[in-house]
Amino acid sequence: MLVYYTVVSKKWIDLENGKYFALLYILLIGLPNYFVFHQNHRWKDIVKEYDKLPNEVNKRRGRVVLVIVILVVANLVFSFYLMSQVDWKLYKK
């Protein structure tokens, strides 16, 4: 998100050496991950539930996951391309 904001608005956001980014990670990913999967070992129940699914359903969902992974990697490559187009001389202090 920050890559697209930087390219579109031509404004650089300084996150002060990643302090806020770490907090954002903990709030958006870490806490929900704990409450959904790790609290009371719920992940074991989720694994057992998915093991019961038919093979055809697993293959279909595997393809969906593969498409999502490909889109994430393509987005990463595209964001690198966008950041290479930025004139960094305007942002150096």
Beta strands, then each sheet from edge to edge (+ up, - down):
end
